[in-house]
Amino acid sequence: MSNARSIPPSPLSSELTGDPFDTTLAAPAPRGRSRDVSFEQQDEADIAQPGGRRNTELAQAVDAEEEEEKAELEAYREKALRLAGRSDGTFEPFVGSRVGSPIPDPHGLGWPGKGTLARLHATPAEKAAREAKLAGAVKTLLECIGEDPERDGLLKTPERYAKALLWMTKGYEERLPDVIGDAIFAEDHDEMVIVRDIDVFSLCEHHMVPFTGKVSIGYIANKHVIGLSKLARIAETFSRRLQVQERLTKQIAMAVDEAIRPMGVAVVMEASHQCMTMRGVQKPGATTITSAMLGAFRRSDKTRAEFLSLIRQVPLLSHVLLTE
């Protein structure tokens, strides 16, 4: 006699007519749904109908999201203009900083280094002494690597390199208000402005070898626009310092944000670092991409996606030239 228990059939067994995992099985039909129509088919029918349940819900959700985003951007615009510090809505760049931004300083430098002020305010005699000191250090460097600083090919190298290094780091003695000047204009414009593929050259602060690449800068205007060349000059100012790419990207974004109080700023940079191509892991062709998103670009997925799409497009001018 078997001890196996008899398992009664499921109450739904009478409804099963095939594969138990088939989603099109005839289960007790909800009100308004045919017993022989699948859930997926019914959902598609709902969406297809002009006044269908799913279609209406999606449309309402999209409308609500767009209204919320508009209200948020308007509140951000009003806040930015309040922080400008003037009742008429105008402002001076880098005056009346937003809370928490380290950009504005009494000298307008933006993240000044320990010796930046001494270099900025140096007299001609002090500049000559600085250059001579640097040339002496380069001569010592040549001796340390086993070279003869007195041979013909290297005789003037210390002075040449001293001048070159001071030029490649000239960003330390450039004031942002001087870089931008009066190139800020009141304009009834509240759309995206992008300058892309700006060439940048900088020195890695870890090995003091170059990294080079391109940076794209975008902002959503807030009743004021900045001269297009000034975006490139801001990038140039911060790249002509000892840098890491992550910090450089953020500094550019924050400088633009402080200069014109836009609704948002986006910066994307792609660069090749010689510290990992000509030494170390030696991987030529490897590039590094960094981004900094502020304001509307950080809050809104759609705004950020639009910016990223635009900077990746084939340049329209190139297309026109190819078709002519």
RAWO-V503779 format. One record per pair of residues at least 6 apart in sequence whose C-alpha atoms are under 7 Angstrom apart, sorted by the first residue. I is the first residue (numbers start at 1). J is the second residue. D is the distance in whole Angstrom. If there is no record, write none. Layout:
# RAWO-V503779
<<I	J	D> <I	J	D>>
This chain:
# RAWO-V503779
<<15	26	6> <15	27	6> <16	25	7> <16	26	7> <17	25	7> <23	38	7> <24	38	5> <26	35	6> <26	36	6> <27	35	7> <28	35	7> <29	35	5> <46	52	5> <46	53	6> <46	54	6> <46	55	7> <47	54	5> <47	55	5> <73	263	7> <73	296	7> <76	263	6> <77	222	6> <77	263	6> <80	261	6> <81	89	6> <83	96	6> <83	98	7> <84	90	7> <84	91	5> <84	96	6> <85	91	7> <85	96	6> <93	177	7> <93	258	7> <93	259	4> <93	260	6> <94	104	5> <94	258	5> <94	259	5> <97	104	7> <97	258	7> <103	110	5> <103	111	6> <103	255	6> <104	110	6> <108	175	5> <108	176	6> <108	177	6> <109	174	7> <109	175	5> <109	176	6> <116	172	6> <116	173	7> <119	173	7> <120	173	5> <131	162	6> <131	163	7> <134	162	6> <135	158	5> <135	159	5> <135	162	5> <136	158	7> <138	158	5> <139	149	6> <139	158	6> <142	148	7> <142	149	6> <143	149	7> <149	155	6> <168	240	6> <169	240	5> <169	241	5> <169	242	7> <170	240	6> <170	241	7> <171	237	5> <171	238	6> <171	240	5> <171	241	5> <172	241	6> <174	237	7> <179	233	7> <180	230	6> <183	226	6> <183	227	5> <184	224	7> <184	225	6> <184	226	5> <184	227	6> <185	224	6> <185	225	5> <185	226	6> <186	223	6> <186	224	4> <186	225	7> <187	223	5> <187	224	5> <187	225	6> <188	223	5> <189	221	6> <189	222	7> <189	223	5> <190	220	6> <190	221	5> <190	222	5> <190	223	6> <191	220	5> <191	221	6> <192	218	7> <192	219	6> <192	220	4> <192	221	7> <193	218	5> <193	219	5> <193	220	6> <194	217	6> <194	218	4> <194	219	7> <195	216	6> <195	217	5> <195	218	6> <196	215	6> <196	216	4> <196	217	6> <196	311	6> <197	214	5> <197	215	5> <197	216	5> <198	214	5> <198	215	5> <198	216	6> <198	232	6> <199	213	6> <199	214	5> <199	215	7> <200	212	6> <200	213	6> <200	214	6> <200	215	7> <200	236	7> <200	239	7> <201	210	7> <201	211	6> <201	212	5> <201	213	7> <201	239	6> <202	210	6> <202	211	6> <202	212	6> <202	239	5> <202	240	6> <202	241	7> <202	242	7> <202	243	7> <203	209	5> <203	210	4> <203	211	6> <203	241	7> <203	242	5> <203	243	6> <204	210	6> <204	211	6> <204	242	6> <204	243	5> <204	244	6> <205	242	5> <205	243	5> <205	244	6> <207	275	7> <209	274	6> <209	275	6> <210	273	7> <210	274	6> <211	271	6> <211	272	6> <211	273	4> <211	274	6> <212	271	5> <212	272	6> <212	273	7> <213	270	6> <213	271	4> <213	272	6> <214	269	6> <214	270	6> <214	271	6> <215	267	7> <215	268	6> <215	269	4> <215	270	6> <216	267	6> <216	268	5> <216	269	6> <217	266	6> <217	267	5> <217	268	7> <218	265	6> <218	266	5> <218	267	6> <219	262	6> <219	264	5> <219	265	4> <219	266	6> <220	262	6> <220	263	5> <220	264	5> <220	265	7> <221	262	5> <221	263	6> <222	261	7> <222	262	5> <222	263	6> <224	260	6> <225	260	7> <234	252	6> <235	252	6> <238	248	6> <239	248	7> <246	290	6> <249	267	6> <249	269	7> <249	290	7> <249	291	6> <249	292	6> <250	292	5> <253	265	6> <253	266	7> <253	267	6> <253	292	6> <257	265	6> <263	295	6> <263	296	6> <264	294	5> <264	295	4> <264	296	5> <264	297	6> <265	293	6> <265	294	5> <265	295	7> <265	297	6> <266	292	6> <266	293	5> <266	294	6> <266	297	6> <267	291	5> <267	292	5> <267	293	7> <268	290	6> <268	291	4> <268	292	7> <269	289	6> <269	290	5> <269	291	6> <270	287	6> <270	288	5> <270	289	4> <270	290	7> <271	287	5> <271	288	5> <271	289	7> <272	286	6> <272	287	5> <272	288	6> <276	282	5> <276	283	6> <277	283	5> <277	284	5> <296	303	7> <297	303	6> <297	304	5> <298	304	7>>
